[in-house]
Amino acid sequence: METQETVRVDSWIWSVRLTKTRSMAASACRAGHVRINGERAKPAQTLKAGDEVRLRHAGRERIVVVKRLVRKRVGPPVAAECFLDNSPPPPPPPREAASPAGQRDRGTGRPTKRDRREMEQLRGH
């Protein structure tokens, strides 16, 4: 782990585990999904401690403030110390995806007494 005065934005985003690969971070920069202090960022743009990085990735926006610069990919506990996360909480999952209660395969016949009890228990009755 090496501390530098400036680091490439795509390298830093990958190093602190905001994206899975550096090429994904560079692609996000080129597509305009990364902003540094409100300005669109190119992959080779440099970061300093105290910069605000906004990244739209995987369907949500991450807002982080750079606390420490790293060049090499670090483990999750160390990565969490490298930035201050100001992101809004992720949206809750859709209600129907959370509990698919009462769905049976076609052609299985009538539900048994055990099946009915399990379905009622899933529905909260």
C-alpha positions as CSV (number, residue, x, y, z in Angstrom):
1,M,0.0,0.0,0.0
2,E,1.5,3.2,-1.2
3,T,0.4,6.7,-0.3
4,Q,0.8,9.3,-3.1
5,E,-0.1,12.9,-3.5
6,T,-2.2,12.2,-6.6
7,V,-3.7,9.0,-8.1
8,R,-5.7,8.3,-11.3
9,V,-9.4,8.3,-10.6
10,D,-10.1,5.0,-12.3
11,S,-7.3,3.3,-10.4
12,W,-8.5,4.7,-7.0
13,I,-12.2,3.7,-7.7
14,W,-11.0,0.2,-8.4
15,S,-8.5,0.1,-5.5
16,V,-11.1,1.0,-2.9
17,R,-13.5,-1.6,-4.3
18,L,-16.2,0.7,-5.7
19,T,-16.0,-1.3,-9.0
20,K,-14.9,-4.9,-9.6
21,T,-12.2,-4.1,-12.3
22,R,-10.2,-1.1,-13.3
23,S,-11.5,-1.3,-16.8
24,M,-15.1,-1.0,-15.5
25,A,-14.0,2.1,-13.6
26,A,-12.4,3.5,-16.7
27,S,-15.6,2.7,-18.8
28,A,-17.7,4.5,-16.1
29,C,-15.5,7.5,-16.4
30,R,-15.7,7.6,-20.2
31,A,-19.5,7.1,-20.1
32,G,-19.9,10.2,-17.8
33,H,-20.9,8.2,-14.7
34,V,-18.1,9.6,-12.5
35,R,-17.9,13.2,-11.3
36,I,-15.2,14.8,-9.2
37,N,-16.3,17.9,-7.3
38,G,-19.3,18.2,-9.7
39,E,-17.2,18.0,-12.9
40,R,-17.2,15.0,-15.3
41,A,-14.0,13.0,-14.8
42,K,-11.8,11.3,-17.4
43,P,-10.1,8.0,-16.4
44,A,-6.6,9.6,-16.1
45,Q,-7.8,12.6,-14.1
46,T,-6.0,12.8,-10.7
47,L,-7.5,12.8,-7.3
48,K,-6.4,14.5,-4.1
49,A,-7.5,13.9,-0.5
50,G,-10.7,15.8,0.2
51,D,-12.2,15.4,-3.3
52,E,-15.8,14.3,-3.6
53,V,-16.4,11.5,-6.1
54,R,-19.8,10.6,-7.4
55,L,-20.1,7.3,-9.1
56,R,-23.3,5.9,-10.7
57,H,-22.8,2.1,-10.8
58,A,-25.0,-1.0,-10.5
59,G,-28.2,1.0,-10.4
60,R,-27.3,3.4,-7.6
61,E,-25.3,6.5,-7.0
62,R,-22.3,6.4,-4.6
63,I,-21.1,9.6,-3.1
64,V,-17.7,9.3,-1.4
65,V,-15.1,11.8,0.0
66,V,-11.5,10.8,-0.5
67,K,-9.7,10.4,2.8
68,R,-6.6,8.5,1.7
69,L,-5.1,7.8,-1.7
70,V,-4.1,4.2,-2.6
71,R,-2.7,2.9,-5.9
72,K,-2.9,-0.9,-5.3
73,R,-6.2,-2.8,-4.6
74,V,-6.6,-3.2,-0.8
75,G,-8.8,-5.4,1.3
76,P,-12.3,-4.4,2.3
77,P,-11.4,-3.2,5.9
78,V,-8.6,-1.0,4.6
79,A,-10.7,0.2,1.7
80,A,-13.4,1.4,4.1
81,E,-10.8,3.7,5.8
82,C,-9.9,5.3,2.5
83,F,-13.1,7.2,1.9
84,L,-16.1,8.7,3.8
85,D,-19.4,7.3,2.3
86,N,-22.1,9.9,2.0
87,S,-24.3,7.7,-0.3
88,P,-28.0,7.6,0.1
89,P,-29.3,4.2,1.3
90,P,-30.1,1.7,-1.4
91,P,-33.8,1.4,-2.3
92,P,-35.7,-1.5,-0.7
93,P,-36.3,-4.5,-2.9
94,P,-39.6,-4.7,-4.7
95,R,-42.4,-6.2,-2.5
96,E,-43.3,-9.1,-4.8
97,A,-39.7,-10.1,-5.1
98,A,-39.3,-10.3,-1.3
99,S,-41.9,-13.0,-0.7
100,P,-43.2,-15.1,-3.5
101,A,-46.0,-16.7,-1.3
102,G,-48.6,-19.0,-2.7
103,Q,-47.1,-19.8,-6.0
104,R,-47.4,-23.5,-7.0
105,D,-46.2,-25.4,-10.1
106,R,-48.8,-26.0,-12.7
107,G,-50.3,-29.5,-12.7
108,T,-49.4,-30.4,-9.1
109,G,-53.1,-30.8,-8.2
110,R,-54.8,-29.4,-5.1
111,P,-52.7,-28.2,-2.2
112,T,-52.5,-30.6,0.7
113,K,-53.3,-29.6,4.3
114,R,-49.6,-29.1,4.9
115,D,-49.2,-26.9,1.8
116,R,-52.2,-24.8,2.9
117,R,-50.7,-24.3,6.3
118,E,-47.3,-23.3,4.9
119,M,-49.0,-20.8,2.5
120,E,-51.0,-19.3,5.4
121,Q,-47.9,-19.0,7.5
122,L,-46.0,-17.2,4.6
123,R,-49.0,-14.8,4.3
124,G,-48.9,-14.1,8.0
125,H,-52.3,-15.5,8.9
